Each structure stands twice: as C-alpha cells, then as structure tokens.
Amino acid sequence: MAAPQSDWDRDRDRADAGALAVLAKGCDLDFDVGVTRGINYRHDIGRYLRAMLKDPPACPGLAQRAARFVIDSVGAPERADVDIEMLARARDLVRDGRLVRADRALDLRYSRILWLFEAVQARADWPVAEWRRWAESPEAIALLAARNDMAKFRSERSLQLEAELRLRRDLPAYDPQRAVKLIGDPRLSGELAVAERIAALWSDGVHLPRDLRAAAMPFRYGATLDSPYGVGHRLGLLKIARLAAAAARTPADRALALNLLFGAALGGDTEVVAERDALLARLGRIPSVALAPDEAERIGRAIDSDYAWALGTSGAEKPGRDRTIGLRALIGPDGRVAMVRVARSCGVAERDRRVVAIWFQYGPRIDLSATARGRFVWVDLPPIDPELTTWDAYQRWNK
C-alpha cells in the first residue's frame, strides 16, 4: 500500500490523475499495484501509466495517447518546477521510440535536467565534462537556484551541486553565504561529514569571515547523544572549542569557548573534562547570585517541554521518591548559560545527563542578562521533576 500523499503537489497530481482516468475510460486496465491507503494522486498516476503503457496494449491506441500525455505534461524540461518522475518517463519514451518518435536531441534535454536535479547518470554518448561545463553556465545555476528556492522540489543532489558551484571563485555565481545555507538544509544536515563541512566553512576563513559560534552549531544536537554518532559530533565540536579557546581575548570569547568545551565534555571523556575545568579555573573567583525576577519563568517557558521530552526517553529506571534534579549554571557576560553542573542527582544518572545536555542544545536561546549583568555568575536553576511530562509542561505555561 502507498501512504497518503502530502499536500505539496496535490492539485497538479489531482488534475493529471483525472486526465488519465478520462483517457482510460472504457478500457479494462490491468493494474499491477493495489489500492492506496488514503488519497494519493501521485500513486494513481503511476498505476494508470504502468497499465496504459503495457505491451501488449490494453486497448488500441491507448498506449500512444498515454505516451503523448507524458510528453505534453513535461513540456519544456528547463523549468525549476519540472516533475522529475514524469520527466524520467518522458526520457524513457523518447529514447525507446516505440510509442513516440525517437528523438535524440530531446532525450539529451531531458537527461541533462535529470542529471542536474537528481544526479541521474549521464548518457554514455555525451561526455561528462560537457555536462559539467553546462552546469557551470549562468542558465544552469539559475535553474538550480530556482529549484532549491522551492522547499517542495529541492533534493540532496540539487542542494549539493549548487553549493559546490557557489564556492567556485572562478564563477560569477560565487556566493559562500548561500552555499553554507544550502549545505545546512535538513535534507543534508545530520550527517557528520556535512557538519564538518559547515564547520570548516565558518572556521577556516577561506570563504567566510571566521565565526566559531556558527561553526559549532551543526554539532550541538549530535554532541548531546550517547552513541557513536554523538562521539563523532563531540570530536568535531572539540576542534572548534579549542580554536575558540586559543583565540579568546574577551570575557564573551571565553564564555563561548567554555560553552563549547562543556558540550564536548558531555560524553565524560576525562581529558576533555580536565580541559574544560582548566579553562573554568582561569576565570578566577566567580560570585554566586540568585536568579533575577521572572528568569525562572523565562527558563520554564523556553525549555520545560524539552526537559520533558528528554526525560521521557530515559528508559524504565525510576528516580528515588521525591528526588528532583538540581542544576548549578555558570552564566556568561552575554546572559547565556556557559555550562551546567548537577548539584543534586535524582538518583538516575541517565536522567541527570539528559537534563544537562538540554542546556547545551537549547541554552543559547535563553537570555538571562538580568541575572548576569555583564559578568560571569553562578546560579542555582529551578529544580526539575525527573518525571515531568510534555503535558505537565504544556499545562504549566498554557493555562
């Protein structure tokens, strides 16, 4: 069964499925795929076309009419919103020449758009170097950009290829800011290699002004995970943290370096923990203060739901009765939490760790400047119920 269709292409596909149903009216088609689960016009289009283009044909002339429908549906292929699935069908039809006239020139037009947007293998009789040169042309880059500007059409291929071209200083389309945005798209992000590439762009100073905070961003989520995936992201983060520590000249710089080392130490590596603590010691004596009025509410509204989600995935082990998690936080001069320590455990180390990790992942979005007042300070954060649920968090702040 096919899943219900998402809404992004529903109107176009509804029209195409309806048109194919009209073409097939009166012909007893032999469908080879079962019914859908819910409404999925794209699935229906595939079912109709497979049945209508079968050999031998189901009805006289039907296969030719279906083939012509595909060709007409594609039209000029050099469009940012071209339907890739229909384009691939059209390419196969003009290459085969059985139902429509074989057309090598049209085959090449179709094929190079498929290659540009979806990395479909280039034809053996067309040198790859020629296709690469065409991709570097202003027209091809404009097509890629228009495709990638539409979230419903962009693909891993189109994002990677445009990013590669935007980092070419020898091309008029050179635009490293756009390149790093493309690389950070959710279709690519999450993989360690992608995170490392983004980090390098922001940290090496070759294409972009050095920004170590931005360089660390791709590692923030992965660094909180207790897995091989997390280990790789913490190592990537550690490289950026060491760059930040070496370059730190101001209190704000030291706060950033400490925050990144805090994240890199989440796995408990003794060497990284010692490195973090050595940087902390260089800050000297740091006063302890109470949270300013309304700061506790600001914290709860910002991350209570994140606490609840993380605690809810901590397994079956239960904390001790009436045991809350107490956290002590170092706030930097910028009002952001630089690091967090467990001051009181709930009795379950994994739950404690997850709550600390939340502060590395989401802490930068909470401004506690009213408490910090431009200096480093230690504060006791509001206690956390280790059995907090997302419903509890919703009820607390949405009454």
C-alpha positions as CSV (number, residue, x, y, z in Angstrom):
1,M,0.0,0.0,0.0
2,A,1.1,3.5,-0.7
3,A,0.9,6.2,2.0
4,P,-1.4,9.1,1.7
5,Q,0.0,11.9,-0.4
6,S,1.4,15.1,1.1
7,D,-0.2,18.3,0.1
8,W,2.7,20.0,-1.8
9,D,1.8,18.7,-5.3
10,R,-1.8,17.5,-4.7
11,D,-3.5,20.0,-7.1
12,R,-1.3,19.2,-10.1
13,D,-1.4,15.5,-9.5
14,R,-5.2,15.5,-9.0
15,A,-5.5,17.1,-12.4
16,D,-3.1,14.6,-14.0
17,A,-4.8,11.6,-12.4
18,G,-8.2,12.8,-13.6
19,A,-7.0,13.4,-17.1
20,L,-5.5,9.8,-17.3
21,A,-8.8,8.4,-15.9
22,V,-10.6,10.1,-18.8
23,L,-8.1,8.8,-21.3
24,A,-8.6,5.2,-20.0
25,K,-12.4,5.4,-19.8
26,G,-13.9,2.3,-21.4
27,C,-10.7,0.3,-21.3
28,D,-10.3,-2.6,-18.9
29,L,-6.9,-1.8,-17.5
30,D,-4.8,-4.5,-15.8
31,F,-3.5,-2.6,-12.7
32,D,-0.4,-4.2,-11.1
33,V,-0.4,-2.3,-7.9
34,G,-3.1,-2.4,-5.2
35,V,-5.1,0.4,-3.8
36,T,-3.7,3.3,-1.8
37,R,-4.1,3.9,1.9
38,G,-5.8,7.2,1.7
39,I,-5.7,9.6,-1.2
40,N,-2.5,9.6,-3.2
41,Y,-2.9,11.0,-6.7
42,R,0.8,10.5,-7.5
43,H,0.4,6.8,-6.8
44,D,-2.7,6.8,-9.0
45,I,-0.8,8.4,-11.9
46,G,1.9,5.7,-11.7
47,R,-0.8,2.9,-11.6
48,Y,-2.6,4.4,-14.6
49,L,0.6,4.9,-16.7
50,R,2.0,1.4,-16.0
51,A,-1.3,-0.2,-17.0
52,M,-1.7,2.1,-20.1
53,L,1.8,1.6,-21.4
54,K,1.9,-2.2,-21.1
55,D,2.8,-4.3,-24.1
56,P,0.6,-5.7,-25.5
57,P,-1.6,-2.6,-25.1
58,A,-4.9,-2.9,-23.2
59,C,-6.9,-1.0,-25.9
60,P,-6.0,0.1,-29.4
61,G,-4.2,3.5,-29.4
62,L,-4.3,3.9,-25.6
63,A,-0.5,3.4,-25.1
64,Q,0.2,6.1,-27.7
65,R,-2.2,8.5,-26.1
66,A,-0.7,7.9,-22.7
67,A,2.8,8.4,-24.1
68,R,1.7,11.7,-25.7
69,F,0.2,12.7,-22.4
70,V,3.5,12.2,-20.6
71,I,5.4,14.3,-23.2
72,D,2.9,17.1,-23.2
73,S,2.8,17.1,-19.4
74,V,6.6,17.7,-19.2
75,G,6.7,20.4,-21.9
76,A,9.9,22.3,-21.9
77,P,12.1,20.5,-19.3
78,E,14.2,23.5,-18.5
79,R,11.9,24.6,-15.6
80,A,12.6,24.8,-11.9
81,D,9.3,23.1,-11.1
82,V,9.5,20.3,-13.6
83,D,8.1,17.0,-12.4
84,I,11.1,14.7,-12.1
85,E,9.1,11.5,-12.2
86,M,7.2,12.5,-15.3
87,L,10.4,13.8,-16.8
88,A,12.1,10.4,-16.3
89,R,9.1,8.7,-18.0
90,A,9.3,11.1,-20.9
91,R,13.0,10.5,-21.3
92,D,12.5,6.7,-21.4
93,L,9.7,7.1,-24.0
94,V,11.7,9.3,-26.5
95,R,14.7,7.0,-26.0
96,D,12.8,3.9,-26.7
97,G,10.9,5.3,-29.8
98,R,8.2,2.6,-29.6
99,L,5.2,4.8,-28.7
100,V,6.5,8.3,-29.7
101,R,9.1,9.2,-32.3
102,A,12.7,8.6,-31.1
103,D,14.3,12.0,-30.6
104,R,18.0,12.1,-29.5
105,A,18.0,15.8,-29.1
106,L,15.0,15.8,-26.8
107,D,16.5,12.8,-24.9
108,L,19.6,14.8,-24.2
109,R,17.5,17.8,-23.0
110,Y,15.5,15.6,-20.7
111,S,18.6,13.7,-19.5
112,R,20.7,16.7,-18.5
113,I,17.9,18.2,-16.4
114,L,17.5,14.8,-14.6
115,W,21.3,14.9,-14.1
116,L,21.3,18.4,-12.9
117,F,18.4,18.0,-10.3
118,E,18.7,14.3,-9.4
119,A,22.2,13.0,-10.3
120,V,20.7,10.6,-12.9
121,Q,23.7,9.0,-14.7
122,A,24.9,10.9,-17.7
123,R,24.5,9.3,-21.2
124,A,27.5,7.3,-22.3
125,D,27.4,9.1,-25.7
126,W,27.6,12.6,-24.1
127,P,30.9,13.4,-22.3
128,V,30.5,14.1,-18.6
129,A,32.9,17.1,-19.0
130,E,30.4,18.7,-21.3
131,W,27.6,18.2,-18.8
132,R,29.8,19.7,-16.0
133,R,30.6,22.7,-18.2
134,W,26.9,23.2,-18.9
135,A,26.2,23.1,-15.1
136,E,28.6,26.0,-14.6
137,S,26.7,28.2,-17.0
138,P,24.6,31.1,-15.6
139,E,21.5,29.4,-17.1
140,A,22.0,26.1,-15.3
141,I,22.9,27.7,-12.0
142,A,19.8,29.9,-12.2
143,L,17.8,26.7,-12.7
144,L,19.4,25.1,-9.7
145,A,18.8,28.2,-7.6
146,A,15.1,28.4,-8.5
147,R,14.7,24.7,-7.8
148,N,16.3,25.0,-4.4
149,D,14.3,28.1,-3.5
150,M,11.2,25.8,-3.5
151,A,11.3,23.6,-0.5
152,K,9.0,21.0,-2.1
153,F,11.3,20.4,-5.1
154,R,14.9,20.6,-3.8
155,S,16.8,17.4,-3.5
156,E,20.1,16.3,-2.0
157,R,21.6,16.5,-5.5
158,S,20.4,19.9,-6.3
159,L,21.5,21.3,-3.0
160,Q,25.0,19.8,-3.1
161,L,25.6,20.7,-6.7
162,E,24.6,24.4,-6.3
163,A,26.6,24.6,-3.1
164,E,29.6,23.3,-4.9
165,L,29.2,25.8,-7.7
166,R,28.6,28.7,-5.2
167,L,32.0,28.0,-3.7
168,R,33.8,28.4,-7.0
169,R,35.6,31.7,-7.1
170,D,36.1,31.4,-10.8
171,L,32.4,31.6,-11.5
172,P,30.2,34.7,-11.4
173,A,27.8,32.8,-9.2
174,Y,30.3,32.7,-6.3
175,D,28.3,33.1,-3.1
176,P,29.6,31.4,0.0
177,Q,26.8,32.7,2.2
178,R,24.3,30.9,0.0
179,A,26.5,27.8,-0.2
180,V,26.6,27.3,3.6
181,K,22.8,27.9,3.8
182,L,22.3,25.2,1.1
183,I,24.6,22.7,2.9
184,G,22.7,23.3,6.1
185,D,19.3,22.3,4.6
186,P,17.6,19.5,6.6
187,R,17.9,17.1,3.6
188,L,21.7,17.2,4.1
189,S,22.2,18.1,7.7
190,G,22.6,15.5,10.4
191,E,25.4,13.6,8.8
192,L,28.8,14.1,10.5
193,A,30.5,14.9,7.1
194,V,28.0,17.6,6.4
195,A,28.5,19.1,9.9
196,E,32.3,19.1,9.4
197,R,32.0,20.8,6.1
198,I,29.8,23.6,7.5
199,A,32.2,23.9,10.5
200,A,35.2,24.2,8.1
201,L,33.5,26.9,6.1
202,W,32.9,29.1,9.2
203,S,36.2,28.4,10.9
204,D,38.9,28.4,8.2
205,G,38.3,31.9,7.0
206,V,38.8,31.0,3.3
207,H,35.2,31.7,2.0
208,L,33.5,33.4,5.0
209,P,34.5,35.6,7.9
210,R,35.5,33.4,10.8
211,D,32.5,32.7,13.1
212,L,33.2,30.0,15.6
213,R,29.7,30.1,17.1
214,A,28.3,29.4,13.7
215,A,31.0,26.7,13.1
216,A,29.8,24.9,16.3
217,M,26.1,25.0,15.5
218,P,26.0,21.8,13.3
219,F,27.4,19.8,16.2
220,R,25.1,21.0,19.0
221,Y,22.5,18.3,18.7
222,G,24.7,15.4,17.9
223,A,27.0,16.2,20.8
224,T,24.3,15.5,23.3
225,L,23.7,11.9,22.2
226,D,25.2,8.9,24.0
227,S,26.1,6.9,20.8
228,P,28.9,6.6,18.2
229,Y,27.1,9.4,16.3
230,G,27.4,11.5,19.4
231,V,31.1,10.7,19.8
232,G,31.9,11.9,16.3
233,H,30.0,15.2,16.8
234,R,31.7,15.8,20.2
235,L,35.1,15.4,18.5
236,G,34.1,17.8,15.8
237,L,32.9,20.2,18.5
238,L,36.1,19.8,20.4
239,K,38.2,21.1,17.4
240,I,36.1,24.2,17.3
241,A,36.2,24.6,21.1
242,R,40.0,24.5,21.0
243,L,40.1,27.1,18.3
244,A,37.8,29.3,20.3
245,A,39.9,28.9,23.5
246,A,43.1,29.8,21.7
247,A,41.5,32.9,20.1
248,A,39.7,34.1,23.2
249,R,40.6,37.6,24.2
250,T,37.4,39.0,25.8
251,P,35.1,37.6,28.5
252,A,32.5,36.9,25.8
253,D,35.1,34.9,23.8
254,R,36.0,32.9,27.0
255,A,32.3,32.2,27.6
256,L,31.9,30.8,24.1
257,A,35.0,28.6,24.4
258,L,33.8,27.3,27.8
259,N,30.4,26.6,26.4
260,L,31.8,24.6,23.5
261,L,34.1,22.7,25.8
262,F,31.1,22.0,28.1
263,G,29.4,20.4,25.1
264,A,32.5,18.4,24.0
265,A,32.8,17.0,27.6
266,L,29.2,15.7,27.7
267,G,30.5,12.2,26.9
268,G,32.5,12.2,30.1
269,D,36.0,11.9,28.4
270,T,38.4,12.7,31.3
271,E,40.8,14.6,29.1
272,V,38.1,16.9,27.7
273,V,36.6,17.4,31.2
274,A,40.0,18.4,32.5
275,E,40.4,20.8,29.6
276,R,37.0,22.4,30.4
277,D,37.8,22.7,34.1
278,A,41.2,24.3,33.4
279,L,39.6,27.0,31.3
280,L,37.0,27.5,34.0
281,A,39.7,27.9,36.6
282,R,41.4,30.6,34.5
283,L,38.2,32.8,35.0
284,G,39.1,33.2,38.7
285,R,36.7,33.6,41.5
286,I,33.1,33.8,40.3
287,P,30.3,35.1,42.5
288,S,27.1,33.2,43.2
289,V,23.8,35.1,42.8
290,A,20.1,34.4,42.8
291,L,18.1,34.4,39.6
292,A,16.5,37.7,38.8
293,P,12.7,38.0,39.0
294,D,11.0,36.4,36.0
295,E,14.1,34.5,34.9
296,A,12.8,31.2,36.3
297,E,9.6,31.7,34.3
298,R,11.7,32.5,31.2
299,I,13.6,29.3,31.6
300,G,10.5,27.2,32.1
301,R,8.7,28.6,29.1
302,A,11.7,28.1,26.9
303,I,12.8,24.5,27.7
304,D,10.3,22.7,30.1
305,S,8.9,20.8,27.1
306,D,12.5,19.9,26.1
307,Y,13.2,18.6,29.6
308,A,10.0,16.5,29.5
309,W,10.8,15.0,26.1
310,A,14.4,14.1,27.1
311,L,13.3,12.6,30.4
312,G,10.5,10.7,28.8
313,T,13.1,8.8,26.6
314,S,15.4,7.8,29.5
315,G,14.2,4.2,29.8
316,A,12.4,2.4,32.6
317,E,14.6,3.2,35.5
318,K,12.8,5.3,38.0
319,P,14.3,8.1,40.2
320,G,14.1,8.0,44.0
321,R,10.9,9.2,45.7
322,D,10.5,13.0,45.7
323,R,14.0,13.4,44.2
324,T,14.3,16.4,41.9
325,I,17.3,17.3,39.7
326,G,19.2,20.4,40.9
327,L,21.4,22.2,38.5
328,R,24.0,24.9,39.0
329,A,24.8,27.1,36.0
330,L,27.5,29.4,35.0
331,I,26.1,32.4,33.1
332,G,28.4,34.4,30.9
333,P,28.5,38.1,30.4
334,D,26.2,37.8,27.4
335,G,23.5,36.4,29.5
336,R,23.7,32.9,28.1
337,V,24.5,29.8,30.1
338,A,28.1,28.7,29.5
339,M,28.0,25.4,31.4
340,V,25.8,23.4,33.8
341,R,26.6,21.0,36.6
342,V,24.4,18.6,38.5
343,A,24.1,19.9,42.1
344,R,21.6,17.3,43.2
345,S,21.0,14.0,41.4
346,C,17.6,12.4,41.1
347,G,19.3,9.0,41.5
348,V,19.3,8.1,37.8
349,A,22.5,9.2,36.1
350,E,21.0,9.0,32.6
351,R,18.1,11.4,33.5
352,D,20.6,13.8,35.0
353,R,22.8,13.6,31.9
354,R,19.9,14.3,29.6
355,V,18.8,17.4,31.5
356,V,22.4,18.8,31.4
357,A,22.5,18.1,27.7
358,I,19.3,20.1,27.1
359,W,21.2,23.1,28.4
360,F,23.9,22.7,25.8
361,Q,21.5,22.1,23.0
362,Y,18.9,24.8,23.8
363,G,20.6,27.1,26.4
364,P,21.8,29.7,23.9
365,R,18.2,30.7,23.1
366,I,17.6,31.8,26.8
367,D,18.7,35.3,27.7
368,L,19.5,35.6,31.4
369,S,21.1,39.0,31.2
370,A,19.1,40.4,34.1
371,T,20.9,37.9,36.3
372,A,24.4,38.1,34.8
373,R,24.5,41.9,34.4
374,G,27.6,41.7,32.1
375,R,29.7,39.3,34.2
376,F,30.2,35.7,35.0
377,V,28.0,34.4,37.8
378,W,26.9,31.1,39.3
379,V,23.2,30.5,39.8
380,D,21.0,27.7,41.0
381,L,18.5,26.9,38.3
382,P,14.9,25.9,39.2
383,P,14.6,22.3,40.3
384,I,13.4,19.8,37.7
385,D,10.9,17.0,38.3
386,P,12.5,13.9,36.7
387,E,9.1,12.6,35.9
388,L,8.0,15.8,34.1
389,T,5.8,15.1,31.0
390,T,5.2,17.2,28.0
391,W,1.6,17.5,29.1
392,D,2.8,18.8,32.5
393,A,4.9,21.4,30.7
394,Y,2.0,22.5,28.4
395,Q,-0.4,22.8,31.4
396,R,2.1,24.9,33.4
397,W,2.6,27.5,30.7
398,N,-0.7,27.4,28.8
399,K,-3.4,27.6,31.4
